[in-house]
Structure formats: structure tokens, C-alpha cells
Amino acid sequence: MDTLIGKIGTVTHSVTTKDTAKTVKSGTLDVLATPVLSALMEEAAVKTIAAFLPPDETTVGGYIALTHKAPTKVGDRVTVIATVTKVDGRKIHYHITAKDTQKDIGEAEHTRFIVNSHDFMKKLLK
């Protein structure tokens, strides 16, 4: 799994009104909501190693420390880049950055755990 260090996953997203703080009720402005930015960051992290996992395994989020640095308006394009920085057994660490068309808008440290999909879901259904 150490071969994952340095792997990069990217997500590009055009901000719409459904992504705004006003719409998702995390604020009152028509700018990209922090919960949506967090979801985009997790999506980029998932994409980073998905191709390296067996079909019965996936990753689940365990931790994210996000700094939302600047507002992003509806219509702007956001690019999120997740980079694997460390692997501890089944625990994957990421550094994630986000930019819109003009500026850095956020960064995060994120941890995901590799789990067996079936076993994980069985635990939820008990």
C-alpha cells in the first residue's frame, strides 16, 4: 500500500445554486457552502485510490480538518486535488487543496479507512 503515496485524485465541479450556503442551510449567502466543499474533497480522496482496491473494498471517511479560505460564487468552477501523503496499514492520509477560477479557496487534511464493503454494511444493519 505504500505505493499509494503521492497518488492524486481530482474533481472539477461547477458551482450551482444547489451548492450554496443559502440552499443547504449552512449560511445565508449564495456562495459555495462549506459542507459541499467538504463533500467535493472527500470525492477527490475516494477517486485517488479507488482503482487500487479490490471490488469488495472501499474507503470510509474518518477525519477531515478543512479550512475554507475564500467564497466562491455560482457559476465558478472548482478544482479539488487530493494527494495521498501517508499510509498506515488500512488508514490513508491525504492533503487536499481546492481552487476556483481565480484563487485558492480551501485546504484540508483528511483520513480514510479501507474497509470490506459487505462487512461494513452488515455492522450497520445489526
C-alpha positions in Angstrom: 0.0 0.0 0.0 3.0 2.4 0.4 2.9 2.6 -3.4 -0.2 4.8 -3.0 1.9 7.7 -1.5 1.8 10.5 -4.0 -1.3 9.3 -5.9 -3.6 12.2 -6.9 -7.3 12.3 -7.4 -9.0 15.3 -8.9 -12.6 16.6 -9.0 -13.8 19.5 -11.1 -17.2 21.0 -10.3 -19.3 24.0 -11.5 -21.0 25.7 -8.6 -24.8 25.9 -8.9 -27.5 27.3 -6.7 -28.0 23.9 -5.1 -24.4 24.1 -3.8 -24.8 27.4 -1.9 -24.8 28.0 1.8 -28.3 29.6 1.5 -29.7 26.4 -0.2 -28.1 23.8 2.1 -28.9 25.9 5.2 -25.3 26.3 6.3 -25.5 30.1 5.9 -27.4 32.9 4.3 -25.3 33.7 1.2 -25.3 32.5 -2.4 -21.7 31.2 -2.2 -20.3 27.7 -2.2 -21.3 26.0 1.1 -18.5 24.5 3.3 -20.4 21.2 3.5 -20.4 21.0 -0.3 -16.7 21.8 -0.4 -16.1 19.1 2.1 -18.0 16.6 0.0 -16.0 17.5 -3.1 -12.8 17.0 -1.1 -13.9 13.6 0.0 -14.9 12.7 -3.5 -11.4 13.5 -4.8 -9.9 11.4 -2.0 -12.1 8.4 -2.9 -11.1 8.7 -6.5 -7.4 8.7 -5.6 -7.2 5.1 -4.6 -10.5 3.5 -5.9 -8.8 1.9 -8.8 -6.2 0.2 -6.5 -8.8 -1.5 -4.3 -10.4 -5.0 -4.8 -14.1 -4.9 -5.8 -15.2 -5.8 -2.3 -13.4 -3.0 -0.6 -14.0 0.7 -0.3 -12.9 3.6 1.9 -14.9 5.4 4.5 -14.1 8.9 5.9 -12.7 9.1 9.4 -11.5 12.6 9.8 -11.3 15.9 7.9 -9.9 19.2 9.1 -11.0 21.8 6.5 -10.1 25.4 6.1 -12.5 27.3 3.9 -10.4 30.3 2.8 -12.5 32.3 0.4 -16.0 32.5 -1.1 -16.9 31.1 -4.5 -19.8 32.4 -6.5 -22.4 30.5 -8.5 -21.0 29.7 -12.0 -17.4 29.4 -10.9 -15.5 26.2 -11.5 -13.9 24.5 -8.5 -11.0 22.1 -8.9 -10.1 19.9 -5.9 -6.9 17.9 -5.8 -6.4 15.1 -3.2 -2.9 13.7 -2.7 -2.1 10.6 -0.6 0.6 11.7 2.0 0.8 8.6 4.2 -0.4 5.0 4.6 -0.7 3.3 8.0 -2.0 -0.2 7.2 -5.6 0.4 6.2 -5.6 4.1 7.1 -4.9 6.5 4.2 -3.9 10.2 4.9 -4.5 13.0 2.4 -3.6 16.6 1.8 -6.4 18.3 -0.2 -6.4 21.7 -2.0 -9.3 23.5 -3.7 -9.2 26.4 -6.2 -11.8 28.3 -8.1 -11.2 30.1 -11.3 -9.3 32.9 -9.6 -8.0 31.8 -6.1 -7.3 29.2 -3.5 -10.5 28.5 -1.7 -9.6 25.8 0.7 -7.4 23.1 2.0 -7.8 20.0 4.2 -6.1 17.2 6.0 -8.2 14.0 5.6 -8.1 10.4 6.7 -10.0 7.5 5.2 -10.1 3.8 6.2 -10.1 0.9 3.8 -13.0 -1.5 4.7 -14.6 -4.5 3.3 -17.9 -3.2 1.9 -20.0 -6.2 2.9 -18.7 -6.4 6.5 -19.1 -2.7 7.0 -22.7 -2.7 5.8 -23.5 -5.8 7.9 -22.4 -3.9 11.0 -24.8 -1.1 10.1 -27.7 -3.4 9.7 -27.4 -5.1 13.1 
